Amino acid sequence: MVNDLNLMKEYAEYNRDTSGICDGLRSKIPTLVGSTYLINGKKDTVKEAMLFKWFGQVYKHMTGVKHKYLDNQPNHNYVFKKHETKPVTGTLSKPDGVVYYGSYLKKDFGSVHMIIEAKVKEYANGPSGEALGQMADYAQLVWQNQPTRVFVPVLFLHNFYVDLVVFARCGYRYTRLGSYISNTDDDEDIDPDVLETIRRIWFFLIQPPEKFGHFVCVSTGSKFLRFEGDTNNTTVRFSEEASNDRVDIVGRFEGEIPISRRTAYLLTVKYRGRKAVLKLAWTPVERQPEGALYDILKREKIDCIPEIYRSGVVVNDFLGYRLEYIIMEHCGEPLNTFFAKYGQNATKEDFLYSCASNVIRNVCACLLQAARAGVHHRDVSAGNITIHDGKVFLIDWGFGKVALTTLNGRTKELVNSAWNIDLDKITQYEDARDGVTGTVLFMGIRVLMGLSGRSVFDDFESVLYVVLVSLSHIGSSKPATELSEMGKVCHRNQAIWKYGCMTDSDDYPTYFGVFRCSKSLRQLLDALHKMLFLQNDVLIGGKLLKCKVDERKDYKEDLIQILGEDLYGVCYPDSTLDASDAEGSSVSLKRKSESTGTTGADSNKEFKVSKKQGSQENVDPNVYNS
């Protein structure tokens, strides 16, 4: 375990400088005799309380021992508290004990150094699933409240053994530290082993947080982080004082942090006088950092991307995971929050319809620019599209994928060098494991079916679902019932459900809880629907369910209708706007069931979506250009 935790040097120094520090405990070591403990000549029933009582004696004794190793280490004040009967502050959780950072006034899961858990049963082959689950629950609460965590340690006492269990992004690792009490009446043979185990326990308990559990020293309770160094070699320091280039890590966004695998902390911060967001993200080392994708997007001048003030790698590789940081401009509210906030206000409907149109045009343009530059998003959701002061952003590119066939060669070289990565190897890894990514409610049909070969159309499809779900908040406190039920069925059934909805070209919005919108927005939705689900006015849903290669085409006339002429010109700067020379130009801009209506003047007039709705306007492509 010391190898995994990069503590080999410290452990060697500790062993050299702490000989004999446990000798004072020799006469106090309990002995397991059958089903009872023998303590100071008295028998007691085997129970968790006895295991824990002995740990308390060990902790008390060791905190009073002075030795050379401690003299050479920074002074970190830790406090041990029992919680067998009293929950940790702010929760209902009752681990047997917790070692806290002593300088923190509030002793809760935000100030935990190490968790102590005891079981009477012996686990010869490591903790059972039940025991692991209980410890994992405690560890998750630590992850949830400590964004600077690298791993969460749990000291597991069971029968006469003690294990160190470490919960990291890769899952968990455990190692047996040794015998914790004697299991024989012959103290002479067992005591040295027990004393050595106690010495190992104490080594891990006294390690400073920046070496044992965190990427920075947190024991002082400081609140401000400063990032220094290069992109691929960042040093982080804590400070008690604010300054222009330091960020406050107190204001974390709400969000569930999983016990393992990739995750991200988002914190609202101030950076150089501006409101910003700090993102601390754990990703597998085989995949590219999100910051590298933002680097590509910035170099290729892609629209709707937040400004990145600073980014880099904090932890290059801890048990197969990388920790990176990104400080970016604050991008406002997620689309779902935005529509839920204003959807009940009848005076805001036209405004929200305009916002929805703006989202479709700008996000589709962003996705198209990014794809042509060699990056696919692959996780478009209502939480990853934001609005701030009328501007639309597409954020959270962490699941993005690079397409080397379209990525500029010079850009690849610069990004590889800056981030110390190899995009060729990363892309090979991604190609071999091109699994399902995204948010289930907004995944496209092909993605839900597990078909590989993702394209920009899969992201376009997600945009359609995002806008429809967001619109369902207008006049309703929550989206349609069908949507809430979607998360309870398998991906394949959800794909079939969406396929069924999209075959109804007239009423598909109603299946998402949308029963009215402006005429201009409806035409924009229909244009996107047509490009995604029709070819020559014939539905292609069956192909989406089974074809490994996405056969949808980005016909010029469709894109002009969706993006508008200005945004189309941004995406295709070398192209003319004469639709007659577009590939597939014979495809009608109107459906067979549509007739030509009025133009521009009353394009925001509401109408009710129904199968009888036949007449619609010709869309004015310049209405919602940014």
N, C-alpha and C positions, 0 to 999 in steps of 0.2 A: 504493500500500500504506500510506503514512503516513496517508492519509485513513481507510482501513478500521480502522487501529489507533489512531486518535485521537492521532496524534503530530505534527500539523501545526505547532503552536507550538514544540515541542521541535526539530523538524527545521529550522525557520527560524532559531532561535537557534544551533543547531549550525553551520549553513552560515555564519552571520555571524561566529562566533567561532573557526572552525577553518581559516581560509584558510592554505594552504601546509603543513599538518601532514604531508602525504605526500611532500614534496619530497625527503626523504632516501632514498626508495625508487626514485627515477627511474632511477638507473644500474643497479639490480639487477633490473629487470623482465625476466622471461624472454620470448623471442620464439619463436613457433611458425613453423617453416620446413618446409613439407611435412609429413612424418610425424615430424619431430624437433623438440626444443626446443633453442634456443640460449641457454645460460645462462653469463654471464661469458665469452663467446667460445668456450665448449665446447658440443659437441652431445651430446644425450642422447635416448634413445628415448622416445617418447610413452608415458606410463603414469600410472596414478593416483598412484603414489608421488611423481612429480615435481610434479603438481598440489598435492599435500598438503604437500610440502616447501616450496613457494613460500608456501603459506598460513602455515606455521610461521614463515617469515622475516617475513612481513607482521605477524603477531601479535606477534612479539618486538619488532619495530621500533616498532609503534604503542603498545605498553604503556609504552615509555620516553619517549613524546612528551608534553610538557606544553602545555596550551593553556587558554585562558580558559573554554571551555565546561565542561571537567572541574572547574575551580575552583569553578564555580557549582552543581555537582551533588553529591548525597550520594556518599560514597565507598563503592563496592561492589566487593568483592574477588572477582575471577573467576580461575579456574585452567583452563588449556588442557592437555588430555592426549590423546595419540594412542592409538588402539585398533585399528589395522589387524591386529595379531597377538594382542592381549590383550583378552579379552572384558570388558565392563563388569561390575563386581563383582555376584555373585549371579545372573548370566545367562550365556547362550552367545552373546549378541549382540555383534557387533564393528563398530560404526560406525567410519568412518575417524578421527573425532575428536570430542571432547566438550568444551564449555566448562562447567565446574562452578562452583557457588557455593563460593568459597574458604573460608568460615567453617565449612562442614560437614566434620566429621572423616571421615565415610564418603563416599567418592566412588562413588555408584551412581546408579540412575535416579531416586532420590528427591532428588538434589542437582543434576540437570542443568539448566543454563540454556539451552544451545543445542546442537544436534547438527550436525556437519559431515560431509557425504558427498561423495565425489568419483567421477566417471566420466570415462573417456577420451573416450567418444563425445559428439558435440555434439547437443543436443536443441533444435532451432530453434524448435519449437512447444510447448515445455514438456516436463516430465519424462514419460517413457514409463510405461505401466502397470506394467511390471516395476520400474522405478526408484522409482515412487511407492509400490508395495507394500512395498518394502524400507524406505523412509523411514517409511511408515505403521506398520510393525511397531515401529520404534524409538519413534515418537511415542506409540503405544499404551502402551508400557512406562512412558513418562513420565506419561501420563494415569493409569495404574494406581497410580502411587506418589506422585502429587502432587495431592491433592484441591483445592488452591487454584488450580489451573491454569485459565486462560481460553483459551489456545491454546498450541501447541507449535511453535516455529520450527526450521526446518532450513535451513542454508546449503548449497546444492547447487552444487558446482564441476563443470563439464563442459566439456571442450575448452578454449577460451579465454574462456568466459562463466561468470558466477556468477548464480544465482537465489536469491531468498528464498522458501521454501515454508512456508506457515503452515497447520497442521492445527488446525481449530476444530470446534465441534459441527456446523456447517453443511457440513462436508466439508473441502476444502482450497482455498487461494488461493495463487497464486504471482505473483511479479513479477521481471522481469529487472533486476538491478542494473547490468549493463553488462559490458564487456570486463574480464577478470581478468588476462590477459597480452596482449602484443603479437602480432599475427598478420601483421606485416610487418617488413622490415628497416629501414624508415624510422621510427625511434623518435620522431622529432620530431613526426610527425603523430598517433601513437597514444598516446604517454605521457600527455598530459593526460586522455584518456578513461579510461585504466587507473587513474590516480591518483584521478580522481573516483569511480570504482567502489570503490576501496579506502576512500575517505572514506565512502561510503554503507555499506559493510560495517561499518566501525568504528562508525558511528552506532548501528546495531542491536545490535552486540555489547556496547556499554557502557551500554545503557539499564537503569535499575533494574527489578527484577522486577515491582514494582507497576504499572509502565507498559508492560512488555513481557513478557507471558506469564502474569501472576498478578493477582488482585484485591487482593492485600495484599503488603507487602514480606516476602519469605521468605529473603533473602540472609544474614540474621544467624543463622539456625538456630533462632529462637524457636519455642516450641511452643504458646503459649496465644493464643486468639483472643477478642477482645471485640467484640461487636456493639452499635453505638450508632445512635441516630436513629430516624426513623419507619419504618413498615412499607414504604412505597414509596420510601424514600430512606435506606438503611442505610449506615453507614460501618463498616468493619472495621479493627481494629488488632491488630498482633501484640505480644505481651509475653513477656518471659523469666520472669516470675513468675506463680504461680498466685494467683487471688483468687476470691471468691464468685461473681462474675458473668463469669468467663472460662472458656473450655472448652479442653481439651487435645485437639489434633488428631492425636495419635499412634496412638490405638487404633482404627484403621479396621476395619470388618467385612471379611471376605473377600467377594469378589464381582468378577465380570468387568466391566471398564469398556470399553465399545466405543470405537472410534476416532472415531466421529462420532455425530450425532443425539442424542436425549434420553438422559440417564443420571443417576445419583445416587450420591453417596458417603454411606455411613452410618458414623458414628463413635460408639463408646461413650464418653461423657464424664461429668464431674461438673458439675452446674450448681446453684448455690445450695445446696450440700450434699446434693443428690439425684443418684442415678444416672439418667442421661438419655441420649438419642440425639440427635446432631446430624446432620441431613440436608442435604446440599448438592446441589441438583437443577437440572439444565439442562433447560429446556423451550422449545419454539418460542414466540415472542412472541405469536403468534395465539391461543394457548391460555391458559386461566386458570392461575395459579399453584396448586400443590397447597395452599399455605397459605390461599388464598382459599376453597377448598372446606372445609378444616377450620374456617375462620371461620364459614361457613354452618352447618355441622353443629353447631358449638358454640352458635351463636345459637338454633338450633332444638332444642337439648337432646337430641341423638341419643345413644343408648346405645352402649357398646362402642367409643367413640372415645377415643384417648389424650389426655391433657391436654397442651395446647400451651403451653409456658412463654414462648416468644418466637419470632417469625417475621418475615420481610420479604424484600425484594429487594435483592441485592447488586449485580448488573449488570442494568440495565434492558434493554439491547439491544446484543448484540455479534454482528454478522453474522446477525441474525435469531433469536438465542436469548437467553433470560433465565436468570439464575442467582438462585435463591432459597435461603434457609436456613430450617430449622425446627428448633427445640430442643424436644423432646417427652419425655414420661415414658418410661422404659424399659418395654417391653411384654413382656418375657420371651422365650420361644423360639418360633420358627415351628412350626406344627402338624406338619409333616413331620419336623422334627428331634426334636420332643417324642415322637412315636410311634415313631420309629426308636430313640430312646434307651431307652424302656421296653418296647418290643414284644417283646423276647426274654425278659423276666421274667414267668414264668407267674403270679406273685402279683399282677401289676399289671393283669391282663386286665380284671377288673371295673371297676377304676379308669379304664382307658382307654375302656371302653364308656360309662361315665358321662360322661367328658370329651367323647366324640363326640356324645352326646345333647345335652350342654350347648352344644357348638359349633353344632349344627343349630338349636336353638331361638334362641340369642342372636344368631347371625350373621344368620339369616333375619329376626329382629325388627329388627335394626339396618338391614339392607338395605331392609326395608319402611318403617321410619320415615324413612330418608333419601330414598327414592323419593317418599314422600308430601310430604316437605319440598322436593323439587325437585332431588335429586342422585342419580345412578346411578353405582355404583362401576366396573363394566366390567373389572375385573381381579382377580376373586376367585381366589385360589390358595392352596396349602398354605403358601406363604411369606408370604402377606399376612394370614393368620389366626394369631394368637399367643395363648399362654396364660402368665399370670403370676400366681402365688399363687392359682390357681383361677379367675381372672377371664379372660374371653375378650375379645380386641381384634380389630377389623378395621382394618388400617392400609393405607398406600400407596394413597392416593386420587388419585394423579397422573394416571391415565387417566380419572378421573371426568368426568362430563358434567352440565351444569345443564339442567334442564327448566324453562324460563321460565313455562310455563303453570301450574305448581304452586308455583314459588318465591314466597315472601312478598315483596311489593313493597318494604316497608321494609327487609327484610334485603338485598335486591338493592342498594338505594341505599347502605346503610352499607358493604357489601363493595366496591362500585364506588369509593366515596370513599376507603376505607382503603388499597386496593391500586392505585388509579389505573388501573383497567381499565374496560372496557365489556362487561358480560356479554351484552348484546344482540348486539353484533358478534361476540364470541367464540362464542356459540351458533350464529349464522348460519354461521360458518366451520366449526364442528364438524358442523352439519347437512349442509353441502356435501361434507364429507369424512368421513362416518361409516363409517370403515374398521374393519378387524378389530383389536381390542385384547384383551389378555389373555395368559395362558400357555396354550400349545397343549393340553397334557394336560388342562386343566380348562375349556377353552372349551365352551360349549353348542353344540348341533347347529346352530341358526340362525346363530350367530356364525361357526362353521366354514364354513358355506355362503356366507358373505359377505352375508347378508341384512341390510338396514338396519332402522331402527326398533327399536333395542334396548329391552328392557323389564326390569323387576325379575325376571321369570321366568328370563331368561338368567343372571342372577347367582345365583338360587336353584339353577339347574341346576349351576352351577359348585360351589356348596356341596355338592351331592350327590356330585359327582366327587371333590372334595377329601376328604370324609369317607371315601369308599370307598377311595381310594388310601392314606390314612393308616391305615385299618384293616388294609390288606394287610401292614403291617409287623408285625402281631401274629403271633408264631410264625414269622416269615420274616425273613431278612436283607435282602431287597429286595422291591419290589412284583412283581406277576406279569410274566412275560415279555412278554405282549401289550402291557403299558403301555410298556415300554422300546422296543418296536418302533414305537409310534405316532408318535414324532417323526421317523420315517424316511419317512413317506408324506405325501401332500398333504392339505391341509385337508379337501377334499371326501371323500376316502377315510376320514379319521378320523371325519367326521360320519356316514357310512354305518355305520362300525364301531360307533359309540356307539348309533346308531339300532337296529342289530341286537341289541346287548346289552340295550337297554331294552324290546324286544318280549318278552323272556323275563321275565315278571313274577315268576316264582317264583325263578329262579336268576340274575338280573342281577348280584348281588354277586360271584358266583364268577368272572365275566369280569374283575373287578378284583382278583382274588386274595384275596377274602374268603370264607372257608368256614365261619366261625362267628362269632356275636356274641350278645349278650343278647337275650332276646325283646322287651324293651321298646325296645331300640335298633332291632331289626328292624322293629317296628311304626312307629317314627318314620321310618325310611328308606322304608318302604312308603307312608306317608302323603305324603311328599315326592315319591316316584316317581309316585304316583297323581295328584297335583295337576299335575305337569309333563308326564305322558305319556298320561293317560287323560281322556276326557270321557264321562260316562255309562257308565263301565267299558269304553269302546272306545278302543283305542290311536289316538293322533293323530300318530304319527311321520311320516307322509307330509306332513302340513301343516308340520311343523317343517323339512322339507327344501326346501320350495318357497314357502311363503306369506311375502310381504314384511312383513305385519303379524302380530305375535304375537297369536294368538287365545285364548291361555290366560287363564283367569279366576281371580281370587283369591276363590274361594268361602269364605264365612265359616266353614262347618263344617270345611273342609279346614285353614284357617289355625288354627283353635282346636285341632285335633288336632296340628298341627305345633308351634305356639308354646306351647300351654298357655293357660289362661284369663288368668293374670296378665299375660303378655307380650302377649297379644292385646289386653287392656285398655289396655296402654301404647300400642300402635300405633293403636288405635281408641278413644280415651278417651270418645267420645260415643256409643258403641254399646253395646247390651245384649248379653248372652251367650245369648240365646234362639235356638238354632240353627234353630228353626222359621220365623223370619222372614228367614233368610239367602237371598240370591240363589242359586238352584240348590240349594235345600235338599232337593230330591228325590234328589240324588246320595247314594248309600249311603256310610256311613263305612267299610264293610267291602267287600272284594272278593267276587265271587260264589263264589270258591273258598275263602273263609275262613268259619270258624264261630266262634261266641263261645267264648272260652276263659276261663281264670281271670283274676282281677284282682290288681293291686298286690303281693300278698304275695310271690310268687316271681318278680317281673318281671325280675330280673337273672340268672335261671338260664340257662346256656348251652344252645344247641341248634345242630345242624349244619344249614346251609342246604342244602336239596335240593328237588327237584320234588315229593317225597312230603310235604314239610312243609305241612300244611294248617291245623292248629289254632294260633291265635295269641291272645295276650291282648288285652283292651281296654286301650288305653294310658291310664295315669294322667297327665293333663296337668300335674300339679303336682310330679312326681318330680324334674325337673331344672331347675326355675325358678331363676334367679339371684337 
